[in-house]
Amino acid sequence: MSKRLIKKGSVGRLALFFCMLVLVTAVNGQQTAAELLTRLKTAPATVVLSNGSKASPAAVVSRVWKGGLCKMSVTNTSAKPLPIREVIIFDLQHGLPGTTPIYGEGFQKLGQTGGTLAKPEDWCTYPDRTHYKIPEPEGLRTVYGMLTLQVKNTDRVLLATTSCNKFISRFSFSDKRLRISIDCEGMVLQPGKSWNLEEFLAIAGPDREKLYDQLTAAISKHHPRLKHDPVPMGWCSWYCFGPNVTAKNVADNTGWIAGHLPQLKYVQIDDGYQPWMGDWLDAGKAFGGDVSEVLQQIRSKKLDPAIWVAPFIASPQSRLFKEHPDWMVKDSAGQPLRSDKIGFGGWRQGPWYVLDGTHPQVQQFFTELFRTMREKWGVTYFKLDANYWGAIHGGVHYDKNATRIEAYRRGMQAILKGSKDAFILGCNHPIWASLGLIHGSRSSMDTWRKWESFRDIGRENLLRGWQNGRLWWNDPDCILLEDGGATDVMDQAGKGVAGKKKQGLPLNEFLFHAATVYASGGMLLSGDDLTKMRPERVAILKKLMPPTGKAARFANEHFEVGVTAMKDKTIYFAFNWGDAPVERTISLPAGRYRLTELFTGKDLGIAEQEYKIPALAPHSALVINAVKK
C-alpha cells in the first residue's frame, strides 16, 4: 500500500497513509511514550464559557514549549468580558490500551487514584468525587496536579502542572480519551487581559524516581520549599485519647517524655481541647485545664509545645461564627455556605462553615490568632487540619476576582505571617494548592490499630515518598506500637469506635507499620499513651530515631523492595503486603556487606551481589542495614 502511494507522488494520500498508520497504532495499543507526548503537544485547546459554549475566537490559548515544559496562558481578544468555566489545554484520543497502569493525586490529601485507564481504583479512603463531591469534567475519572501512565511496561509518562498560584489542573481520562483542563471557576477575563494558566510538564522515561526528581525540581522554581530542619519528632494525643483528651493526659505524657525520651521534642495537643471549631483560644470544659498553662508546662520540661488547629472552619455553635457570619464563604443567595450542602460537612461539631481567605478581616484574624499562639502561648509547631475547606468549591468569595486556590493561599500566607518561625504541618489539605506554604504534609489517611489500615496507609505514604524532603517533610501519621487507643476516636465519616476494645495485633503487623513509617523518611510522632508503653515496644520506637529524612526509592508501585542510601550505610526494605509467604531478593552493589536486621538487631551475615529472603511471612517487613566491609 505504501509503495503505491509513494509511486503516485500524492502528497495528500501520503499524509492520509500516515494518519491511518497513527490510527492503527492507537487502536492496537502500540503507542510509545514518545509518540504519546508528540500527540499531546499537537492536541487542540478549547476555552469553555460558564454557559458551556466555546469562547473561540474571542479567547486565545497560548502554549509555548521549551523541552518538556510548557508556559500556558489565555487572552481575551474581544471587547466583552468573558466568564470562563475552564480551559481544556489538551484533548486527545490517547491510543493506549485500557490496561495501562496509572497513578494520580487527589485534590485533597485523602484522594489517590491507581489502577488502569479502563478500571481506575480509589487508592484512598475518601475520594474527591464521592466524599467531597468535587465535580468531575464530563463524568471522566479525574485526578489533580499530576498523572503518570505506565507505557509498554518500560516507559512511564509523567504529566503535571509545576505551579499552583491561581488555578488547579485536572487530568480526566477514560480507556480512550485524555482531557487535561484548567478549572477557571467562572472567573471573568476582562477584554485585552491575560491569565497565566500555570506551567505544564510532560516528560517520559523508564525510571520512576528520576521522573519525580524532575517534577520536584520544576516545582521548586515556582514554589521554593519552606525548610524547617531537622525532621520533626514528637508525640500526639489523638490516637490514645481522641477528642476526650485532658490536661492531665498531656501532663502525664509530657513528664514521661522528659524523663525517658526527650528526643520526642514536640508535644502536640490534638483536637478536643477547644469548645467548638473556631474558638481556638478557649478551652472546652472536658479538657480540665487552661490550654496556655498546659503548653507552658511543656516548655518548663524543655520540650516544645505543639497544637492542633483547623483555621478555615467554624462550627455553627461557635462564638466565631455567631459574631462574624460575614467572614464566611457565601452561597449563591449571599448566606454563609454550609459545607454539607455541597460536599462533606465535617467529622464532628458540624456542619462546618468556611472562613474566606480573601476577606481582609479574616486574614487579620488568622495572623493575630497564630501570633497569639506563637508569642504568648509559646507554640512552635502547628498541625493545621481541615485545610481542604479553605479551598472549597461552589462558594462565593469576598474578592469576586479570586479563585478558591487564591482564597486558600491568601489565608495560608496570613497564617505564616503570624506563626513566624513555627513548624507548619498541613493535614487534610489541598495538595497542589499547598505548594510552598507548609513545612510538613500529612501523606495519608488517619492510622488505625488494624492490619487493613497499616497496609493501606503504608501504601498511601510510600506512593507520596517522592515529595519528602523535596516539597516538604512528609508526615506518615503517628507510629502506633501498642494495642490500647482512644475510647472515642472519630473518623472522617463521623463514626467512632465508642470504647469498643479491639483484639490485639500480632507483633509482625506492628513492625510492618513501623517499617512503612521508617521507609517514608518523614516525620516521627508517637501516638501511644507512653506512660503505659511496654519497654520492648519503647525499644522499637527508639530504633526509628532519628528519621532518615530520605524516602526509600522503589522501582514501581508494588513496593516490594526499597532502598535508602545513607552516608554510613544503605537501608533496604522488604515488604510482604499479602496473605501468603513470598520470596524477596535484595540486589547489592559491588562489594561485600554486613547485613543486620533493624528491629531485632539480628546479624544476617555477609552478602555479595544479592541477599535472598526465601519466605517473608504474610503482613511482614524486614528493615536491613547494609554496611560495606
Solvent accessible surface area in square Angstrom, and as a share of the most:
residue,aa,sasa,rsa
1,M,117,0.52
2,S,40,0.26
3,K,170,0.72
4,R,158,0.58
5,L,22,0.11
6,I,109,0.55
7,K,181,0.77
8,K,136,0.58
9,G,56,0.54
10,S,32,0.21
11,V,122,0.70
12,G,54,0.52
13,R,116,0.42
14,L,59,0.29
15,A,54,0.42
16,L,103,0.51
17,F,37,0.16
18,F,105,0.44
19,C,85,0.51
20,M,82,0.36
21,L,88,0.44
22,V,73,0.42
23,L,111,0.55
24,V,78,0.45
25,T,33,0.19
26,A,17,0.13
27,V,114,0.65
28,N,89,0.46
29,G,11,0.11
30,Q,101,0.45
31,Q,5,0.02
32,T,49,0.28
33,A,1,0.01
34,A,70,0.54
35,E,77,0.34
36,L,2,0.01
37,L,26,0.13
38,T,86,0.50
39,R,60,0.22
40,L,2,0.01
41,K,72,0.30
42,T,108,0.63
43,A,6,0.04
44,P,90,0.57
45,A,36,0.28
46,T,32,0.19
47,V,5,0.03
48,V,10,0.06
49,L,26,0.13
50,S,55,0.36
51,N,124,0.64
52,G,38,0.36
53,S,51,0.33
54,K,144,0.61
55,A,5,0.04
56,S,82,0.53
57,P,116,0.73
58,A,26,0.20
59,A,8,0.06
60,V,77,0.44
61,V,33,0.19
62,S,48,0.31
63,R,63,0.23
64,V,94,0.54
65,W,62,0.22
66,K,172,0.73
67,G,61,0.58
68,G,21,0.20
69,L,53,0.26
70,C,0,0.00
71,K,143,0.61
72,M,4,0.02
73,S,32,0.20
74,V,0,0.00
75,T,41,0.24
76,N,0,0.00
77,T,83,0.48
78,S,35,0.22
79,A,94,0.73
80,K,146,0.62
81,P,71,0.45
82,L,15,0.07
83,P,53,0.33
84,I,0,0.00
85,R,107,0.39
86,E,6,0.03
87,V,0,0.00
88,I,13,0.07
89,I,0,0.00
90,F,0,0.00
91,D,35,0.18
92,L,16,0.08
93,Q,102,0.45
94,H,2,0.01
95,G,10,0.09
96,L,10,0.05
97,P,54,0.34
98,G,21,0.20
99,T,106,0.62
100,T,6,0.04
101,P,62,0.39
102,I,7,0.04
103,Y,2,0.01
104,G,0,0.00
105,E,0,0.00
106,G,6,0.06
107,F,4,0.02
108,Q,0,0.00
109,K,4,0.02
110,L,4,0.02
111,G,3,0.03
112,Q,4,0.02
113,T,11,0.06
114,G,0,0.00
115,G,12,0.12
116,T,33,0.19
117,L,2,0.01
118,A,51,0.39
119,K,156,0.66
120,P,32,0.20
121,E,89,0.40
122,D,54,0.28
123,W,38,0.13
124,C,23,0.14
125,T,68,0.40
126,Y,20,0.08
127,P,18,0.12
128,D,14,0.07
129,R,70,0.26
130,T,72,0.42
131,H,34,0.15
132,Y,0,0.00
133,K,114,0.48
134,I,7,0.04
135,P,90,0.57
136,E,42,0.19
137,P,13,0.08
138,E,109,0.49
139,G,69,0.67
140,L,24,0.12
141,R,51,0.19
142,T,9,0.05
143,V,1,0.00
144,Y,3,0.01
145,G,0,0.00
146,M,0,0.00
147,L,0,0.00
148,T,2,0.01
149,L,1,0.00
150,Q,34,0.15
151,V,4,0.02
152,K,98,0.42
153,N,138,0.71
154,T,89,0.51
155,D,46,0.24
156,R,15,0.05
157,V,0,0.00
158,L,0,0.00
159,L,1,0.01
160,A,0,0.00
161,T,2,0.01
162,T,0,0.00
163,S,3,0.02
164,C,1,0.00
165,N,77,0.39
166,K,37,0.16
167,F,1,0.00
168,I,3,0.01
169,S,1,0.01
170,R,24,0.09
171,F,0,0.00
172,S,0,0.00
173,F,3,0.01
174,S,33,0.21
175,D,55,0.29
176,K,125,0.53
177,R,57,0.21
178,L,0,0.00
179,R,4,0.02
180,I,0,0.00
181,S,0,0.00
182,I,0,0.00
183,D,15,0.08
184,C,0,0.00
185,E,52,0.23
186,G,25,0.24
187,M,30,0.13
188,V,62,0.36
189,L,1,0.00
190,Q,85,0.38
191,P,50,0.31
192,G,61,0.58
193,K,125,0.53
194,S,65,0.42
195,W,33,0.12
196,N,103,0.53
197,L,0,0.00
198,E,4,0.02
199,E,20,0.09
200,F,0,0.00
201,L,8,0.04
202,A,3,0.02
203,I,20,0.10
204,A,39,0.30
205,G,13,0.12
206,P,109,0.68
207,D,55,0.28
208,R,9,0.03
209,E,12,0.05
210,K,127,0.54
211,L,4,0.02
212,Y,1,0.00
213,D,50,0.26
214,Q,89,0.40
215,L,0,0.00
216,T,5,0.03
217,A,55,0.43
218,A,10,0.07
219,I,0,0.00
220,S,44,0.28
221,K,162,0.69
222,H,72,0.32
223,H,10,0.04
224,P,91,0.57
225,R,45,0.17
226,L,53,0.27
227,K,146,0.62
228,H,42,0.19
229,D,89,0.46
230,P,111,0.70
231,V,16,0.09
232,P,4,0.03
233,M,30,0.13
234,G,0,0.00
235,W,0,0.00
236,C,1,0.01
237,S,0,0.00
238,W,14,0.05
239,Y,8,0.03
240,C,11,0.07
241,F,33,0.14
242,G,0,0.00
243,P,16,0.10
244,N,73,0.37
245,V,1,0.00
246,T,43,0.25
247,A,14,0.11
248,K,137,0.58
249,N,32,0.16
250,V,0,0.00
251,A,40,0.31
252,D,59,0.31
253,N,1,0.00
254,T,4,0.02
255,G,31,0.30
256,W,40,0.14
257,I,0,0.00
258,A,35,0.27
259,G,61,0.59
260,H,112,0.50
261,L,2,0.01
262,P,75,0.47
263,Q,94,0.42
264,L,0,0.00
265,K,91,0.38
266,Y,12,0.05
267,V,0,0.00
268,Q,1,0.01
269,I,0,0.00
270,D,3,0.01
271,D,2,0.01
272,G,9,0.08
273,Y,0,0.00
274,Q,6,0.02
275,P,40,0.25
276,W,89,0.31
277,M,0,0.00
278,G,4,0.04
279,D,9,0.05
280,W,3,0.01
281,L,79,0.39
282,D,46,0.24
283,A,45,0.35
284,G,11,0.10
285,K,204,0.86
286,A,74,0.58
287,F,0,0.00
288,G,64,0.61
289,G,31,0.30
290,D,69,0.36
291,V,4,0.02
292,S,33,0.21
293,E,107,0.48
294,V,6,0.04
295,L,0,0.00
296,Q,103,0.46
297,Q,87,0.39
298,I,1,0.01
299,R,106,0.39
300,S,78,0.50
301,K,100,0.42
302,K,183,0.78
303,L,8,0.04
304,D,30,0.15
305,P,0,0.00
306,A,0,0.00
307,I,0,0.00
308,W,3,0.01
309,V,0,0.00
310,A,0,0.00
311,P,1,0.00
312,F,0,0.00
313,I,0,0.00
314,A,0,0.00
315,S,0,0.00
316,P,36,0.22
317,Q,75,0.33
318,S,0,0.00
319,R,121,0.44
320,L,12,0.06
321,F,33,0.14
322,K,138,0.58
323,E,97,0.44
324,H,55,0.24
325,P,56,0.35
326,D,71,0.37
327,W,23,0.08
328,M,1,0.01
329,V,3,0.01
330,K,48,0.21
331,D,41,0.21
332,S,118,0.76
333,A,81,0.63
334,G,41,0.40
335,Q,110,0.49
336,P,28,0.18
337,L,6,0.03
338,R,85,0.31
339,S,0,0.00
340,D,54,0.28
341,K,138,0.58
342,I,44,0.22
343,G,10,0.10
344,F,28,0.12
345,G,9,0.09
346,G,16,0.15
347,W,15,0.05
348,R,47,0.17
349,Q,37,0.17
350,G,29,0.28
351,P,37,0.23
352,W,0,0.00
353,Y,24,0.09
354,V,0,0.00
355,L,0,0.00
356,D,2,0.01
357,G,1,0.01
358,T,6,0.03
359,H,16,0.07
360,P,73,0.46
361,Q,90,0.40
362,V,0,0.00
363,Q,50,0.22
364,Q,106,0.47
365,F,42,0.17
366,F,0,0.00
367,T,12,0.07
368,E,84,0.38
369,L,8,0.04
370,F,0,0.00
371,R,85,0.31
372,T,33,0.19
373,M,0,0.00
374,R,46,0.17
375,E,95,0.43
376,K,165,0.70
377,W,32,0.11
378,G,8,0.08
379,V,0,0.00
380,T,19,0.11
381,Y,0,0.00
382,F,0,0.00
383,K,14,0.06
384,L,0,0.00
385,D,13,0.07
386,A,0,0.00
387,N,0,0.00
388,Y,3,0.01
389,W,0,0.00
390,G,3,0.03
391,A,0,0.00
392,I,5,0.03
393,H,22,0.10
394,G,60,0.57
395,G,23,0.22
396,V,54,0.31
397,H,16,0.07
398,Y,125,0.48
399,D,39,0.20
400,K,132,0.56
401,N,110,0.56
402,A,1,0.01
403,T,0,0.00
404,R,11,0.04
405,I,0,0.00
406,E,29,0.13
407,A,1,0.00
408,Y,0,0.00
409,R,21,0.08
410,R,78,0.28
411,G,0,0.00
412,M,0,0.00
413,Q,92,0.41
414,A,9,0.07
415,I,0,0.00
416,L,37,0.19
417,K,136,0.58
418,G,0,0.00
419,S,0,0.00
420,K,112,0.48
421,D,95,0.49
422,A,2,0.01
423,F,0,0.00
424,I,0,0.00
425,L,2,0.01
426,G,0,0.00
427,C,4,0.02
428,N,2,0.01
429,H,0,0.00
430,P,0,0.00
431,I,3,0.01
432,W,5,0.02
433,A,1,0.01
434,S,0,0.00
435,L,1,0.01
436,G,17,0.16
437,L,7,0.03
438,I,1,0.00
439,H,17,0.08
440,G,0,0.00
441,S,3,0.02
442,R,3,0.01
443,S,0,0.00
444,S,0,0.00
445,M,8,0.03
446,D,23,0.12
447,T,0,0.00
448,W,44,0.15
449,R,29,0.11
450,K,88,0.37
451,W,18,0.06
452,E,85,0.38
453,S,8,0.05
454,F,0,0.00
455,R,81,0.29
456,D,52,0.27
457,I,7,0.04
458,G,1,0.01
459,R,76,0.28
460,E,6,0.03
461,N,2,0.01
462,L,7,0.04
463,L,0,0.00
464,R,2,0.01
465,G,7,0.06
466,W,3,0.01
467,Q,1,0.01
468,N,6,0.03
469,G,22,0.21
470,R,64,0.23
471,L,7,0.04
472,W,0,0.00
473,W,22,0.08
474,N,0,0.00
475,D,9,0.04
476,P,0,0.00
477,D,5,0.03
478,C,5,0.03
479,I,1,0.01
480,L,0,0.00
481,L,1,0.00
482,E,20,0.09
483,D,60,0.31
484,G,53,0.51
485,G,33,0.32
486,A,12,0.09
487,T,88,0.51
488,D,48,0.25
489,V,9,0.05
490,M,40,0.18
491,D,26,0.13
492,Q,12,0.05
493,A,45,0.35
494,G,29,0.27
495,K,140,0.59
496,G,36,0.34
497,V,30,0.17
498,A,74,0.57
499,G,47,0.45
500,K,153,0.65
501,K,201,0.85
502,K,96,0.41
503,Q,167,0.74
504,G,42,0.40
505,L,31,0.15
506,P,69,0.43
507,L,84,0.42
508,N,51,0.26
509,E,13,0.06
510,F,0,0.00
511,L,28,0.14
512,F,0,0.00
513,H,4,0.02
514,A,0,0.00
515,A,0,0.00
516,T,2,0.01
517,V,7,0.04
518,Y,20,0.08
519,A,0,0.00
520,S,1,0.00
521,G,1,0.01
522,G,2,0.02
523,M,1,0.00
524,L,3,0.02
525,L,9,0.04
526,S,1,0.00
527,G,0,0.00
528,D,1,0.01
529,D,25,0.13
530,L,1,0.00
531,T,61,0.35
532,K,163,0.69
533,M,17,0.08
534,R,99,0.36
535,P,108,0.68
536,E,98,0.44
537,R,21,0.08
538,V,17,0.10
539,A,49,0.38
540,I,17,0.08
541,L,1,0.00
542,K,101,0.43
543,K,82,0.35
544,L,2,0.01
545,M,30,0.14
546,P,96,0.61
547,P,17,0.11
548,T,18,0.11
549,G,15,0.15
550,K,103,0.44
551,A,15,0.11
552,A,7,0.06
553,R,91,0.33
554,F,10,0.04
555,A,87,0.68
556,N,57,0.29
557,E,34,0.15
558,H,126,0.56
559,F,2,0.01
560,E,76,0.34
561,V,45,0.26
562,G,1,0.01
563,V,52,0.30
564,T,3,0.02
565,A,64,0.49
566,M,59,0.26
567,K,213,0.90
568,D,107,0.55
569,K,54,0.23
570,T,28,0.16
571,I,0,0.00
572,Y,10,0.04
573,F,0,0.00
574,A,0,0.00
575,F,0,0.00
576,N,1,0.01
577,W,45,0.16
578,G,32,0.31
579,D,122,0.63
580,A,60,0.46
581,P,85,0.54
582,V,43,0.25
583,E,99,0.44
584,R,31,0.11
585,T,47,0.27
586,I,2,0.01
587,S,87,0.56
588,L,16,0.08
589,P,74,0.46
590,A,92,0.71
591,G,31,0.30
592,R,118,0.43
593,Y,16,0.06
594,R,86,0.31
595,L,1,0.01
596,T,42,0.24
597,E,10,0.04
598,L,18,0.09
599,F,18,0.08
600,T,100,0.58
601,G,40,0.38
602,K,130,0.55
603,D,80,0.42
604,L,41,0.21
605,G,25,0.24
606,I,65,0.33
607,A,12,0.09
608,E,98,0.44
609,Q,145,0.64
610,E,78,0.35
611,Y,47,0.18
612,K,105,0.45
613,I,12,0.06
614,P,105,0.66
615,A,68,0.53
616,L,10,0.05
617,A,51,0.39
618,P,41,0.26
619,H,33,0.15
620,S,12,0.08
621,A,10,0.07
622,L,46,0.23
623,V,0,0.00
624,I,1,0.00
625,N,21,0.11
626,A,2,0.01
627,V,69,0.39
628,K,125,0.53
629,K,134,0.57
